[in-house]
Amino acid sequence: MNPSRIPLFLFLLCTAAPVVNADVYVFKDNDGVLTFTNVPTHPGYRRVLRESNPPPAPFYSSTLFNEMIQSAATRYNIDADLVRAVIKVESDFNSNARSNKGAMGLMQLMPETARLHNVLNAFDPNANIEGGVRHLRTLLGRYQGDIELSLAAYNAGVNAVEKHRGIPPFAETREYVRRVLRVYDSYRGAALQAIRQINP
């Protein structure tokens, strides 16, 4: 792809393809004209698409997945706000998220976890939430409802939790548990405030 000046709508149409084959850079000149290329010729270009990433995700918020979250949470008897908190920390509600360790989708399922819970497409929000909530339910059952241990196992794995007989001494895991609990508390607080406003 040589540098070329094309209308923005045409560029977006072209980059909507499911596979991204090369990094794409954009430069905006003083007249507001956008120039796109995969071979930037000066430092003024900035990268807008990275090679081999999943397709760019549309803007997502928790409300888009509320029905799926509530449905799965009800089936597996888990507080829906806990599920939302896990998703917020794991992927920030981006169903196309992929970690550098290979975790996928909203609840960042590792390939082996996805297989364990029969999730065929971890980037499908409904399947991902179903598998993630089922996995969380399994962990809560294993640790007799202990949310902190269950979250630690969700992040670091059951073997790590049992080897250390508690939350593993990994900075990442300890911070993960703190972050999920903090978000969980904020969601529950918001829900209580909404209830008080309806029933003062």
Secondary structure, 3 states (H helix, E strand, C coil): CCCEECCHHHHHHHCCCCCCCCCEEEEECCCCCEEEECCCCCCCCEEEECCCCCCCCCCCCHHHHHHHHHHHHHHCCCCHHHHHHHHHHHHCCCCCCECCCCCECCCCECHHHHHHCCCCCCCCHHHHHHHHHHHHHHHHHHCCCCHHHHHHHHHHCHHHHHHCCCCCCCHHHHHHHHHHHHHHHHHHHHHHHHHHHHCC
